[in-house]
Amino acid sequence: MRIPILKLNEYLLITIQVELDDQTALQFQEDLLNKIHQTDAKGVVIDLTSVEMIDSFIAKVLGEVVNMSNLMGAKVVLTGIQPAVAITLIDLGIHLKGVPTALDLEQGLAKLEQDLEE
Amino acid sequence: MRIPILKLNEYLLITIQVELDDQTALQFQEDLLNKIHQTDAKGVVIDLTSVEMIDSFIAKVLGEVVNMSNLMGAKVVLTGIQPAVAITLIDLGIHLKGVPTALDLEQGLAKLEQDLEE
């Protein structure tokens, strides 16, 4: 399956609703970069509200896609990281340093707008 | 499983990414109405870009949730109806009359804003 990527003005919006398996995560990485290229997006919000579990591979793929998007000129904010997911990430030693995060979609978009104004 | 409902300023945003079974559709109906009540939302966008199949029961539930939301004071726009889904709906004799639709999320939100200004 593919994760849908929605366009909202100059931003892209992704709400991940399935537990990501490795193949889906890699496909998503490729799809997102292509979509940024196609749409000339300035910012991306990846919402993880519905993700209840994350493993080290998926965390790595997410961290990478943030860096890759930045290289292409699009800022990425991860939103809605659940308490259990935050605990798992830190337990795994994954700090997602340099990856902007926000509590929810609304605050994520606000953060992007603020960053782009600066 | 539950369909996540995201809040975006005064709107709610739902991207349906799974083929809806009857139970999930009814749960979604209830969740959406509760969320409208909690958040005092003025508008709702239900994005169906990833939905490739729809049956008459699901269409009925969607049509109902639009009317119920309207009763509660929130406008609903359905977006991203795929060609195959549109064909199926008309074949089934379901015209979703009185249900505003738009091509994608962006146009759906624009439609809500326009409606609310009037």
Boltz contact constraints between the chains, C-beta under 6 A:
constraints:
  - contact:
      token1: [A, 4]
      token2: [B, 49]
      max_distance: 6.0
  - contact:
      token1: [A, 4]
      token2: [B, 50]
      max_distance: 6.0
  - contact:
      token1: [A, 6]
      token2: [B, 105]
      max_distance: 6.0
  - contact:
      token1: [A, 7]
      token2: [B, 106]
      max_distance: 6.0
  - contact:
      token1: [A, 8]
      token2: [B, 105]
      max_distance: 6.0
  - contact:
      token1: [A, 8]
      token2: [B, 106]
      max_distance: 6.0
  - contact:
      token1: [A, 15]
      token2: [B, 15]
      max_distance: 6.0
  - contact:
      token1: [A, 17]
      token2: [B, 17]
      max_distance: 6.0
  - contact:
      token1: [A, 49]
      token2: [B, 4]
      max_distance: 6.0
  - contact:
      token1: [A, 50]
      token2: [B, 4]
      max_distance: 6.0
  - contact:
      token1: [A, 105]
      token2: [B, 6]
      max_distance: 6.0
  - contact:
      token1: [A, 105]
      token2: [B, 8]
      max_distance: 6.0
  - contact:
      token1: [A, 106]
      token2: [B, 7]
      max_distance: 6.0
  - contact:
      token1: [A, 106]
      token2: [B, 8]
      max_distance: 6.0
